[in-house]
């Protein structure tokens, strides 16, 4: 995950319906960043933190990000001249998230996540590290379940008797919570959380055919997860 990749993927996500409504009729494919500054700055803030800043360019409001005292402006190309960033104002997210902006931001974020997960899938399926040792999980999309992302559980591989057959996280085919789920819930009880309400991400879609291969496959999975980590 880096800003350059995010910028590339965002360009694939932009469309007229996401443009600031007052200038939507002026949006076109030749200037995809036009009218996208507010929702883009929110996205960058999601992933990289820092501050969201506001200035006026050509007498209109323009938003950009300030991360470790460095200006990050992924929509500056909508203007045909250089921007003077000196007289900026740091602005809170809540002031930007009007009903319309919030709606456009959520649509953009959903599109972005979908495309980023597709990148993960392509990396995962190209992995040949333990090809002869595993049974590939027949799923063409990374599993990402949950809305509260303050805690994200990352599964390296789907259990052979678990949700790959039951289609329910932490449960066997009969709906009974698996031992791994029981242990995890005990840990989550300490922080008063429910494992079924926590975001879950599974990307490595393979299952070791024999337990003796588990260590080797687990090591390979950790390597690819590090490569894909965000």
C-alpha positions as CSV (number, residue, x, y, z in Angstrom):
1,X,0.0,0.0,0.0
2,X,1.5,3.3,-1.1
3,X,0.1,6.6,-2.2
4,X,1.3,6.1,-5.8
5,X,-0.8,2.9,-6.1
6,X,-3.8,4.5,-4.4
7,X,-3.6,7.4,-6.9
8,X,-3.5,5.0,-9.8
9,X,-6.5,3.0,-8.6
10,X,-8.5,6.1,-7.7
11,X,-8.2,7.3,-11.3
12,X,-9.9,4.1,-12.3
13,X,-12.7,4.7,-9.8
14,X,-13.5,8.3,-10.6
15,X,-16.7,9.0,-12.6
16,X,-19.0,11.9,-13.3
17,X,-21.5,10.9,-10.6
18,X,-18.7,11.3,-8.0
19,X,-17.8,14.9,-9.1
20,X,-18.8,17.8,-6.9
21,X,-22.5,18.4,-8.0
22,X,-22.2,22.1,-8.8
23,X,-19.5,21.4,-11.4
24,X,-20.6,17.9,-12.4
25,X,-21.5,19.0,-15.9
26,X,-17.9,20.1,-16.6
27,X,-16.4,16.7,-15.7
28,X,-14.9,14.6,-18.4
29,X,-12.6,11.6,-18.9
30,X,-9.7,13.9,-19.8
31,X,-9.8,15.5,-16.4
32,X,-10.9,12.8,-14.1
33,X,-9.7,14.5,-10.9
34,X,-12.0,17.5,-11.5
35,X,-14.4,18.0,-8.6
36,X,-12.9,15.1,-6.6
37,X,-10.7,16.8,-4.1
38,X,-12.9,16.5,-1.0
39,X,-13.6,12.8,-1.3
40,X,-10.1,12.0,-2.3
41,X,-8.6,13.8,0.7
42,X,-10.9,11.8,2.9
43,X,-9.7,8.6,1.4
44,X,-6.0,9.5,1.8
45,X,-6.7,10.5,5.4
46,X,-8.3,7.0,5.9
47,X,-5.2,5.2,4.8
48,X,-2.3,7.4,5.7
49,X,-3.5,9.8,8.5
50,X,-2.2,13.3,8.7
51,X,-4.4,16.4,8.2
52,X,-7.0,17.4,5.6
53,X,-6.4,21.0,4.5
54,X,-8.4,23.6,2.6
55,X,-7.3,26.4,0.4
56,X,-8.9,28.5,-2.3
57,X,-7.7,28.0,-5.9
58,X,-9.2,30.2,-8.6
59,X,-11.8,31.4,-6.0
60,X,-13.1,27.9,-5.3
61,X,-12.4,25.6,-2.3
62,X,-9.8,22.9,-2.8
63,X,-8.8,20.1,-0.4
64,X,-5.5,18.3,0.0
65,X,-3.6,16.3,2.6
66,X,-0.7,17.2,4.8
67,X,1.2,14.2,6.0
68,X,4.4,14.6,8.0
69,X,4.6,18.3,6.8
70,X,4.5,17.1,3.2
71,X,1.7,18.3,0.8
72,X,-0.1,15.4,-0.8
73,X,-2.5,16.6,-3.4
74,X,-3.8,13.8,-5.7
75,X,-6.2,16.1,-7.5
76,X,-3.9,19.0,-8.3
77,X,-3.9,18.0,-12.0
78,X,-7.4,19.4,-12.4
79,X,-5.9,22.9,-12.5
80,X,-3.8,24.1,-15.4
81,X,-1.3,25.9,-13.2
82,X,0.8,25.4,-10.1
83,X,-0.9,25.8,-6.7
84,X,0.3,28.0,-3.8
85,X,-0.3,26.0,-0.7
86,X,0.9,28.6,1.8
87,X,-2.5,29.9,3.1
88,X,-4.1,26.7,4.1
89,X,-6.5,25.8,6.9
90,X,-6.6,22.5,8.6
91,X,-10.2,21.2,8.6
92,X,-11.9,18.4,10.4
93,X,-13.5,15.5,8.6
94,X,-16.9,16.2,10.1
95,X,-17.0,19.6,8.4
96,X,-16.3,18.0,5.0
97,X,-18.8,15.2,5.4
98,X,-22.0,16.8,4.4
99,X,-24.8,14.4,3.3
100,X,-23.8,14.7,-0.4
101,X,-20.0,14.4,0.2
102,X,-20.5,11.5,2.6
103,X,-22.5,9.7,-0.1
104,X,-19.9,10.3,-2.8
105,X,-17.1,9.4,-0.4
106,X,-18.7,6.1,0.5
107,X,-19.2,5.1,-3.1
108,X,-15.6,6.0,-4.0
109,X,-14.3,4.1,-0.9
110,X,-16.3,1.0,-1.9
111,X,-15.0,1.1,-5.5
112,X,-11.5,1.6,-4.2
113,X,-11.6,-1.4,-1.8
114,X,-13.0,-3.6,-4.5
115,X,-10.2,-2.8,-6.9
116,X,-7.5,-3.1,-4.1
117,X,-8.8,-6.5,-3.1
118,X,-8.7,-7.6,-6.7
119,X,-5.1,-6.7,-6.8
120,X,-4.6,-8.9,-3.7
121,X,-6.5,-11.7,-5.4
122,X,-4.3,-11.5,-8.5
123,X,-1.1,-11.7,-6.3
124,X,-2.5,-14.6,-4.3
125,X,-3.5,-16.7,-7.2
126,X,-0.2,-16.2,-8.9
127,X,1.6,-17.7,-5.8
128,X,3.2,-21.1,-6.6
129,X,5.1,-21.4,-3.4
130,X,3.4,-24.6,-2.2
131,X,1.3,-25.6,-5.2
132,X,1.8,-29.4,-4.8
133,X,1.1,-29.3,-1.0
134,X,-2.3,-27.6,-0.9
135,X,-5.8,-27.8,-2.1
136,X,-6.7,-24.5,-3.7
137,X,-9.8,-22.9,-2.2
138,X,-12.3,-22.3,-5.1
139,X,-13.2,-18.7,-4.5
140,X,-12.4,-15.9,-6.9
141,X,-12.7,-13.0,-4.5
142,X,-11.0,-12.1,-1.2
143,X,-13.4,-12.5,1.7
144,X,-13.8,-9.2,3.5
145,X,-16.6,-9.2,6.1
146,X,-17.4,-6.5,8.6
147,X,-17.8,-2.7,9.0
148,X,-16.0,-1.9,12.2
149,X,-12.3,-2.0,11.2
150,X,-10.7,-1.0,14.5
151,X,-9.9,-4.7,14.8
152,X,-9.3,-6.8,11.7
153,X,-8.8,-10.6,11.9
154,X,-6.7,-12.0,9.1
155,X,-7.0,-15.6,8.2
156,X,-4.1,-17.3,6.4
157,X,-6.2,-20.2,5.0
158,X,-9.7,-21.5,5.2
159,X,-10.2,-24.5,7.5
160,X,-11.1,-27.6,5.6
161,X,-14.0,-28.4,8.0
162,X,-14.9,-24.8,8.6
163,X,-16.6,-21.9,6.9
164,X,-15.4,-23.0,3.4
165,X,-18.1,-25.6,3.8
166,X,-20.5,-24.1,6.3
167,X,-20.3,-20.6,4.7
168,X,-20.4,-19.2,8.2
169,X,-17.3,-17.8,9.9
170,X,-15.9,-19.8,12.9
171,X,-18.5,-22.5,12.4
172,X,-18.5,-26.1,11.1
173,X,-21.0,-27.4,8.6
174,X,-23.5,-28.0,11.4
175,X,-23.3,-24.4,12.6
176,X,-21.2,-25.3,15.7
177,X,-18.5,-22.8,16.7
178,X,-15.1,-24.4,16.0
179,X,-12.4,-24.7,18.7
180,X,-10.5,-21.8,17.2
181,X,-13.6,-19.6,17.4
182,X,-14.2,-20.6,21.1
183,X,-10.6,-19.7,22.0
184,X,-10.7,-16.5,20.1
185,X,-14.0,-15.5,21.7
186,X,-12.5,-16.0,25.2
187,X,-9.8,-13.5,24.3
188,X,-12.4,-11.1,22.9
189,X,-14.4,-11.3,26.0
190,X,-11.6,-9.4,27.8
191,X,-12.4,-6.4,25.6
192,X,-16.1,-7.0,25.4
193,X,-16.2,-7.8,21.7
194,X,-18.0,-10.4,19.6
195,X,-15.9,-12.3,17.0
196,X,-19.0,-12.4,14.7
197,X,-19.2,-8.6,14.7
198,X,-15.5,-8.1,14.0
199,X,-14.1,-7.5,10.5
200,X,-12.6,-10.6,9.0
201,X,-10.2,-10.8,6.0
202,X,-9.1,-14.0,4.3
203,X,-6.9,-13.8,1.3
204,X,-4.7,-16.9,1.0
205,X,-7.0,-19.5,-0.6
206,X,-5.3,-22.8,0.0
207,X,-5.5,-25.6,2.5
208,X,-2.6,-28.0,3.3
209,X,-3.4,-31.5,2.1
210,X,-1.4,-33.1,5.0
211,X,-0.7,-31.7,8.5
212,X,3.0,-32.3,8.0
213,X,2.9,-29.6,5.4
214,X,1.2,-27.0,7.6
215,X,4.5,-25.4,8.8
216,X,5.9,-25.0,5.3
217,X,2.6,-23.6,4.0
218,X,2.1,-21.3,7.0
219,X,5.6,-19.8,6.4
220,X,4.8,-19.3,2.7
221,X,1.5,-17.7,3.6
222,X,3.2,-15.3,6.1
223,X,5.6,-14.2,3.4
224,X,2.8,-13.4,0.9
225,X,0.8,-11.7,3.6
226,X,3.7,-9.5,4.4
227,X,4.0,-8.6,0.7
228,X,0.4,-7.7,0.6
229,X,0.2,-6.0,4.0
230,X,-1.3,-2.5,4.3
